[in-house]
Amino acid sequence: MQQKGRLGKIIYHNEENGYTVAILNTEEGSMRIAGSFAEPKQGGDYRVEGRFTVHPKYGEQFSFTAYEELMPEGTEAILDFLSAGNIRGIGPSTARILVDTFGEDTLRVIEETPEKLLSVSGIGVKTLEKIVESFSESRDAANTAIELRELGIEISEAVRVYKIYGKEALDIVRENPYVLAEDIRGINFSRADAIAARIGFEPGSSLRIESGIRHMLRSWAMSGSTLMPESLLIEKTAELLDVMMDRVADSVKDMVFAGELEEDRIDDTAVIYLYGYYHAEQRVAHALARLRNASPRQVPVSLENALYSAQQSISADGDVELSEEQKRAVVECLAGNVTIITGGPGTGKTTIINTLVRIFDFAGMSAALAAPTGRAAKRMEEATGRPAMTIHRLLEFVWSDEEDLLNFGRNEENPLEQDVVIVDEASMIDLMLMDGLLNAIKEGTRVIFTGDADQLPPVGAGNVLRDMIASECIPTIRLNEIFRQADGSGIVTASHMINGGEYPAQQIGDDFYIIGRLNETAVTDTIRELTGGRIESRFDFVRSADDIQVLTPTKRGMLGAPSLNNMLQEVINPPEEGKAEMKVGPVTFREGDKVMQLRNNYGAEWRTDSFTTEGEGVFNGDMGIIEEIDAADRKMTVRMDERIIDYSGEMLEEIDLAYAVTVHKSQGSEFPAVIIPLLNFPPMLMTRNLLYTAVTRGKRLVLIIGDPARVRMMTDNNRADGRYTGLKARLIALDADPFGRF
């Protein structure tokens, strides 16, 4: 369906993706329209294509997916168009003079013979340049967006394409459509491949094969691998592209020769890296060796006195006495430069950190406390009574919008000044973050990593903590003893049973339960009942976003996070009169909703209530509550702990409802009550460490809802995460030959 008219008031326009809400004045009357414009012009004439829809708050509107900009016809239309300020250098008074001078030919004069404008009073050479440039950009953007749509690129995507490539956008895309997968967020390889096919690219094109190779390596990196065996890369890419393997092999060699990829051998296997991961892995291995082998700074206190004083200080808060295992861990951390402390829940990692912090205080040594996520850092701060921060904040990250690049203020030239760096939840640190951290630590600084190596590996590429431990090149203390304050916890008991390959009972203590339900409907009905009042009536919880968290293995299906979120939203935060809401894609957000940030946004601005503190950076996994929604301006305000962030434009695509999240997204967090649905999920998700990670997220209550046989199956499945990494081999090789190639 098409509508034709003149654009009136522009209610909202997002410059990033072109999304626009405006009034279109047609011969039949005015209507509200919504869709993407390259550059909407008030007073401009348009033909839009789409359909009528009903907005939950504003009623009927015309949602368009394509448009054509029509040149205004008639002197009044041209005057309205130019008077609206659509062309730089032309205001209402100049518009009137131009139309009086050139009449209906005004726009044709601007486009074809702009030098004639110099005869108009008030228009000089510089103003003429502005007018010509603005008019040309406007026409180019609109025409390019329309032509790109003919290639299968949506208008909102075409806006991004034009902003990156400018007036050459169409030529660049036609010459190599695969650059879209490299440069344009939202266009993946399969989309770029479809566009290429539409243009007429052959299946065996070298550009297609090279793009397929990059896509395969990036896909594996997103699944955690820093490298791929060369034979596997060739096989999988050939299968994806349906081309001969020797063609792929030739392209791999060409890309290695050109320096785009890196080739190496790990454990006598030829492997291929993307450039960045190869050099990051090398730097991490060398940095660990450099720090470990540096001359240690002696702790200037008696170990015996320091331990006694630290225990007395801790005991004042909780009557804590270190076990022999914990003392050994403390001694190891004081003796060496780089140490790892790993263990499950209840094994005393926090007590060790507390002891070390106090010993370093007594010794006059400064210590930095950090963790990969804001929630983990907050837990660390609460447990120790000392300031803690995210690793990104510790490294003083700086985001450049112009370069689309993250830099750390703390680095080799400007290292951290503290004598000791203690990092908790180290299992979550991926390769690139570890590279940045170690680069900022100078020789002689003590580095202590604590975490649970049996939990899920990091979301990003790499398996750093496990590789460090498995190499046996970094001193590691594995804690096994469960302490009396945790000994009575059913959650702690169940998690250690699962981690040891034992089946947990259906009830352990008064905080761990397996509730048998054998189909999806029964599971969701039970979760609805539990979150709708059953938990709060039996346990000391409230029906709030903070107290109860559903953790699911998957995003898909009836028990996937999106589906569960829709159900839980209606239970925990149903619609009410006066409670604003807004739809973003398939998700309806409502004031009071619990939400989660889905990716790192280093440039996102935040503030505190008093505006006394402002900063940048919102990170993958950060959770918060929607405090206010302005549907007319397409904006929502979210509180994440002490930070307040305004979401609008493309940022709206970065958050999702968080009543239910995947187990992977929950890493580094703890919740008072955790509900875990378990039925027949894909085999790759039915693993022991996923179940173990989910159970250990609960502080006071864990409820597994599903088939007890699936719990036993996951407990039996100790399949290691299928990641390909080279850090372990590099550490071993470097340990054996410090002057070798690693």
N, C-alpha and C positions, 0 to 999 in steps of 0.2 A: 504494500500500500504506500502511496506517495502523498505528501502534503507540500504545498508551495506557498511561500509567504515571505514577509519581511521580519527580520529578527528584531524583537523589541528588547525589553530588559534582560540583561544577562544576570541571572540569579547567582550562579556559581560557575567558575571555570578553573580547572586544575591544569596548570601549564605543563606538568610532567607527562600526563597521559591524554590530555585534551578533553577529559570528561567535563561536560557542560550541562547545566540546567538553565533554560531560558524560556522566554515567551516568544512564540511565533504568531505573527498577525497575518491571517489568511483572509480571503474574500468572505469566508463563512463566519469569521470571528477569530478570537484569540485562543491559543491553546498552550499548555505547558509541554515542552519537549525536553528530552534527556538523551544524551549520547555523546560521542566524541567528535569535536571539531579540531582541525589543525590550529586555526586562529579565528574564533568567532568574531564577527563584526556587527556591532549594533547598527541597525539601519540597513544592513546588507540583505540582499534577496537570495533565498535558498530554496532548493528542492530537496526534501529529506525523504528517506525510504525506511519504513519500519512497520510498527503495529501499535495499536492502543493497548496500554496496560493500566492497572490500578495500583497506585502507590498507597500503602497502608495509612499514611497520614494525609497526603495531599490529593488523594483521589485520582481521577483519570488523567493520564498524560500519554504523549506519543513518544515511545522509545524507538529511536532510529539507529540503524546500523550502517547507513551510507548517506552521503549527501552530495549535492552539487551546488557550487557557488555560482549564482547568476549575476551578471553585471547589471546594475540598476539601469532602468530605462526611464527616460523622462527627466526633466530638469529638477522636479521636486524630489524624486527618488535619489538622484545623484547628490543633491544638496543635503538630504537627510543622512546619506551614507558618509559623505566627507565631513559633515558637521559633528558626527559622533566621535571624531578623533581616531578613526581607524588608520589614518595615514600620518606618520610622523611629519611634522612641519606644516600641517594643515589644521587650523582650528576653525570655529564657526565663522569668524569674520572673513578669513582667507577663502573658505569654502564658498561664501556668498559671492566674493569678487570673481573667483574662478568660474563659477556657474554663469554669472552675469556676462563674463567675457567669452567663454567657449560654448555655453549652452549644452546641448545634448552630446556634444563631442568632447566634453571635459575629460572623461576617463580615457578616451582614445588618445587624446593629446598627451596625458600623463604617461601612458604606456608606450606610444609610438613616436611622438615628437616632443619630449619633455622640455627641450630647450626653449619652446615657445612660452613656457611659464615665466621666463626671465623678464618678459614684458609686463608682468603683473607687479604692481607696487607692493613692496614688502618681501618679495622673493628674490634672494640673491643666490650666488653660486652655492654657498654652503647649505642653505635651506633647500635648494633644488636637489642637491646630492641626497639629503635626508629623505625627501619625498620619493625620489626615484628608487632609492634603496629599499625603503619601507614598502612601497607598492610592489616592487619586484619580489621581495621576500614573501609578502602576503600571497601573491599569486602563485609563486613557486611552491609554498608550503601546501596550499590547498590542492593544486594540480598534482603535486607529487603524491600526496596522501590518497587522492582518488585513483591515480594510476597504480600505486602500490596495492591498493585493494583489489585491482584486477588480477594481481599475481597471487592473491590469497592472503594478504596481510591486512588484518583488521585496522580500522581507522585509529584506535587507541594505540596500537603498536606502530602504525605508520608515523604517528606524531613523534614517538621516541626515535624512530629511524631517521626522520628528517632532522631532529635536534642533534643527532650524532654526526650524520654525514652531510647535512646541508643540501644545497641545490644539486650536488652530485649524487644524491641518494639513489635515484633510479638507475643511473649508470653503474654504480657500485654493486647494487643488488643484482642487476642483470649479468654483470661480469662474474660475480662470485656470490651467489645467494647464501653460501655456507658461512659467510662472515656474520650473518644474523645470529647464528647459534653461539658465536663467540662474543658478540657485543650487545645484543638486545635481550634484556631480562624478559622472560615470558615466551621467547621463541627457542625451542629446543632443537636438537638435531633432526628429529622426525619431521617437525614443521618446516625447517629449512630444506630438508630433502624433498618434501612435497612441493615446495615453491620452486625448487630447482627443476623438478620433473615438469612442472607447469611451463617453465621457461624453455625447456627442451634439452636439459643436460642429459648426457648419456650415463647409464648406470656404471660404466667403467671409467668415468672421468677421474683424473688424478685428484682434482679438487674434492670430489665426493669421497674418494677413498681416504685422503688425508684427514678430512673432517670427521669421517667415521672412526679413524684411529684415535683422534683427540677425544671424540665423544666417548669411546670405549674406556680410555684411560681415566677420563673425568668421572664416568659412571662408577668405576671401581674405586676411585678416590672418595666419592660420596658414600660408598659402602665401607670405607675404612682402609683401603689398600693404598700404600704409597707407590707401589710398582705392580707390574704384571709380568709373569714369565713370557718371554717373547713368543714362544710357540702358542701359548694360550691367547695372547693378544691377537695374533694372526688368525687363529681359528675362529675366535668369537667375532672379530670384525668381518671376516669373510662371510660368516653365517648371517650377520646383521645385514650386510650389503648385497648378499647373494652374488658375490664375485669370486673369482679364483683366488686361492690362498697365495699363489706366487705373485699375483698383482699386489696384494696387501704387503707381502714380505718385501717387495721392491720399494714400495712407498715408505715402509718403516725405515729401510736403509737410507733412503733419500732424506728423510726427516732427521735422522741421526746425523748424517753428513752435514746437513744445513744447520745443525745446532739447536733444532727445535725440540728434539727428544734426546734423552741420555741413555746410553746402553752400558750395562755392567754385568758382572757375574756375581751371584749370591749363592753360596753353597753349590758351586759348579753348575749353576743354572743361568742361562742367558736371560737377563731381565731388561725391561724397558721402563723408564721413568718419564713423567713430565718434568721439565727442567727444574721447576721450583722445588718439588719434593726431593729430587736427587740431592741438590745442594743443601737443603735444610737438614736432611738426614746426615749428611757428612758433617755439617757444622755442629749438630747436636752431639754426635759421637766424639768429635774432637774437643768440644767444650766440656763434656763430662770427664774426659781423660785429663784435660788441663786443670780443672778444678780439683779432681780427686788427687792428682799427683803434686799439687802445689804444697809448699811448706806450710803446715797448719799453724795458726795462731794459737798459742797455749791459752787455756782458760785460767786466769790468774787467781784461782781460789782452790782450796783443798777440796777434792771430790767428796770426801766423807762429810766435811762440814757443809758443803753446798747441798748435798742430798738431804742432810738433816734439816737445814734451814728451809729448803724448798718444801719438804714434807710438813714441817710445822706451819708454814704459810698456807699450804693447801688445806691442812687439817682444820685450821681455824674456820674454814668455810664448809668442811664436809667430813672431817675425821678420816682422811685418806692415808693409807700406808702402802708404799710401793712393794710389789712382789719382786722376787728375785729376777723374774723374766723382764719386768719393767725396768728394774735397776740396770740390767744388762743392756737394755735398749738405750737408756740414758747415757751409760758409759760409752757405748759405741758412737753415739751422736757427738759426745764431747771429744772423742779421740780422733775421729776422722773428719774429712772435709765434706764428703757427700755421703749421705746415709738414707736408707729407705726403711720405714717402719710400716708393716702391713699386717692387717688382721681384721677379723669380722666384728660384728656388733658385740659390745660388752667386754671386749678384750683389753680395754684401758688405753686406747690411743690418745684420747683427750687428756687423761691424767698425765701421760708422758709429756705431751705438749705443754701442759700447765707447769710441770716440774722443770722442763727445759727453759721455759720463759723466765721463771723465777731465778733459776741458776744464772742465766745470762744477765738478769737484772743485778744480782748480787755481785757479779764479776765486772759490772760496768760496761757490758757489751750490748750494743743496740741490736734489736731484732725486728725484722719485718714479718708480719703474718699475712698470708694471702691464700686465696682459693680461686678456682676457675669461675665460679658463679657468684652472683650477689647473695643468693640465699645461703650458700655454703660459707661465704665470708661472714655473714651475719651470725650464723650458728657458731662459727669459730670465735667470734668476738664475744658472744654471750657466754660461751664455755670458759674462756680464758680471762675475761675481764680486761682484755687488752684490745686496742684498735686493730682491726683486720680489714682488708679490702680485696677487691678482685685483682687478679694478676694484671688485667688491662690497666686498672687505675694505678697499681704499683709501678707499672712501666711508663705511666704518664702518656697514654696513647693520644695521638693527634690524628684527626681524620681530615683529609683534603678532598673537598667536593670537586675541585677542578681536576685533580689527578685521579679521582676515584681510588684513593690509595690510603692505607693505614700505616702510620709511622709511630714508633715508640720514642718518646723523649729520653727514656733511659736506654742506653745501648753501650757498645764497646767504648765509644768516645766519652760518654757521660754515664758511667756505671752507677748502680745503686750504692749508697753510702753505708748501709747497715753492715754490721759484722756478721749477722746471721740472717738467713732467709728460711722461714718455715712455711711449707706449702701443704695444705690439707686437701683431701679429695683428689689426690694426684692421679687416680685412675681416669679422671675426666680430661686430662691434659692431652691435646692432640699434638702432632709433630710441629706444626707451624707456631703454635703458642709456646711450646717448649723451646723452640729455636729463639724466639724473641726473649724469653725469660733468661736463658743461659747466656745469651749475648750481652745481657746487662749486668751480669755478676762477675766481679773481678776476682782474680786469684787471691786466695787467703780467706775468702768469705766461706763460712760454713753454710751448706745447703742441706736441709732436712725435708724429705718428702714423706708424707703420711697418707695412707689411703687403703682401700680394700681392693686388692688385685683380683679378687674373685667376682667382683661386680662386672657389669657390662663395660666394654671398652668405650672410649670417647666417641662422641658423635662425629667429629672430624676425622681426617685420615691419620693413621698411625695407631700403634698399640704401645705407647712409650713406656708406661710403668711396667707392663708385663715384659717387654723386651729388655728393659734395664735389669729386672729381677732374673729373667731367664739367662741372661748373659753371664751371670755370676761375677761380673766385673765391678759391681757396686755393692758395698756392704749392706746387707739386708737382714732385718730382724723380723721374723714372722711370729706374731703373737697368737697363742692358742688357748691360754687360760681364760675362762670366763669368771668374772668377779662376782662376789656375793650380791652386790647391789643390782646386778643384771641376771643373777642365777635363777631368780624366781620368775623371770619374764618368759611367757610362752612365745613371744615374738622372737626373742634371742635364741631360745631353745630350738624353735622350728627352723630358723634361718641356718643355724649350725648343723642341724640334721640334714637339711636339704643340701647344703654345701658339701657335706660328707657323704652324700649318696644314700641317706636313710630317709624312709617315708615318714613324714610327720603325721601324728594322730589327728583325728578330725576336730579335737579340741585339746589345747595345751594351755593350762592355766586359765585365767579369765580374760586373756587379751588376744588369743589366736584361735580362729574357728575356720573349718571348711564346711560350707553349707552345700549339700548335694542338690544340684539341679541339672537336668539332663538335656534341656533344649534351650534355644535362645530366648524364646518367649518367657519361659519360667525364670531364666536368669535376669532378664530385664525387669520382669514384674517384681522379683525379689529386691533388686537394686532400688526400684521405685519405692517399694515399701520401706526399705531400710533408711533411705535418704528423706523419706516423707514423714518421719516421726518415730520409727521404731528404734533407731539408734539413740536418739535423744531421750526417749522414755526409759531406756534400760541403762544407758551409760551416761557419764557426765559430759555430754557433748551438746552442742547446739546445731540446728540445721543451717549451717552457714557455709559459705564458700571456703572459709579458712579451716574449719574443723574436719570436713569430710572430703576426701579426694579419691576419685575412681581412677585406677591405673589399669589400662588395657594393653595387651601385646600388640594390637594392630590398629590401623586407621580404617580398615575396610569392614563392610558387613554390618549386621545388626548390633554386634558387640564392638564395633570400631569406635574410635573417639568421636567422630562427627555425629554419628547416630545417637550415641549415648549422651552427648552434649545437648542435643535437641530435646531429649526426654528429661534430662536433669534440669535444664533451664526452666522447663514448665513446672517442675516440682519445687525447685529452690527459689526461683525468681520469676514467677508467672507475670503476665502482663497485668497492669493496673492502670486505671484512669489517672492521667497526670504523669505517668512514668514514660519518658521519651524512649523511642527505639528507632533503629535505622538498619536497613538491609544493605549488606556489602557482599556482593556475589550471592551465594546460596545461604549465607549466615545472617540471621537477624540478631543484632546486638541490642541490649536493653540496659538502661541505667541500673546499676547494682550487679551486673554480670561479672563473673570471674573470667579473666582473659589471660592469655599467654603470648609473649613475643615469640615469633617463629624464626627469626634470623637476626644476626648481629646488625645493628644499625648504629655505626659509630658516630654519625653526624646528627642523630636525633637529639633535640634540645630538651632538657628537663629543668625544673625549678622546685624549690620548696615552698611551703605555704606562705612564708613571709617574704619570699623572693630574695632573701638574704644570700642564698646559695643557688647558683645556676651552673649547669654543666652540660656535657654531651655524652651520649652513649646509652643505648638500650640493647640488651643482649638476649640471644637465643635462650629461651627457658625462663626469662623473667616473668613473674606473675603479678597481676594487679586487679583492681576493681574499677569498673567504669563509674565515674562519679557524675558525669554530665554528658548529654548528647544534644547536639544542635543539628537536627536533620536538614534544615534549610541550607546551612552552610557546609553540610557533610563533614562535621567535625565532632570528635568525642574526646573527653578528658579522662585520663586513666591515672589512678594513684598506684604506684608500685613502691611499697614501703614509704620512705620519706620523699620519694621523687614524684613529681606531677608532670605528665607528658601529654601534650596535645597531639592527637592523631587526625590527619586529614590527607586528602590526595592519595598518593601511592602508599603512604604509611598505613592506610586502612587495610591494605592487603597483607600487612605484616603481623596482624594479631588474629587470634581465634579464641573461641570459647574454651575454657579450661576447667570445667567441672570434671571432665574426663580427659586425661592425656595419656599418651603412650608411655610405657615404662622407660623407654630411652629418654624421653623428654623430662622425666622425673629425677634423673640423676643429680646428685648433689643436694637434694631437698629431703626434708622430713615432714610428715604430716601427722596430726593427732590420730586421725582415723583413716585407714586405707581399705578400699574395697577393690578386689581383683577378680574380674570375670574370667573364667577359664573353661573353654570348650575345645572344639576341634579346629585349632588355628593352623596356618601353614607350618609345615615341619621345621622350616628355618627359624621360626619363632618359639618353638616348643623346646627350649633349652633350660638347663639347670641354672645357668648364671642369670638368665632373664627372670626366672621365678625367684631366685635368691635376691636379686636386686629389688624386685617389687616388694617382697616381704620386708626387707630391711628399710624400706621407706617409712614404715609405720612406727610411731612412737608409743601409742597407748592402746591401739586396737587394729588388728588385721583380720579382715573377713574375705576368704576366698569363696566365690560363688560359682559353682559349676560342677563338673564331673570329677570326683576324686581320682578316677583312673588317669585323668590327664595330669593331675598333680604328680602321681607316681611316674608317669611316662616322662615328664619334664625332669624329675629328679634323677631318673636313669640316664637321661641324655646329656652327657657331659662333653658333647662335641664342642671343641674349641672354636672360637670365632674364626671364620675362614678368611682372615686378612693376610694379604701378602705385604710384608714389611722387611726392611733390610737392616734396621738399627741393631738388633741382637748380633747379627753376623759382623757388622762393622765394629761394634764394641769388642767382640772377641778377637777379631783380627788386629785391632789397634792395641789391645792389651798384650797380644803376642809379639807384635812388631810395632812399637811406637813410631818408628820412622817409615812405616810402610805406606802404601797408597791410600789406606783408609784414614 
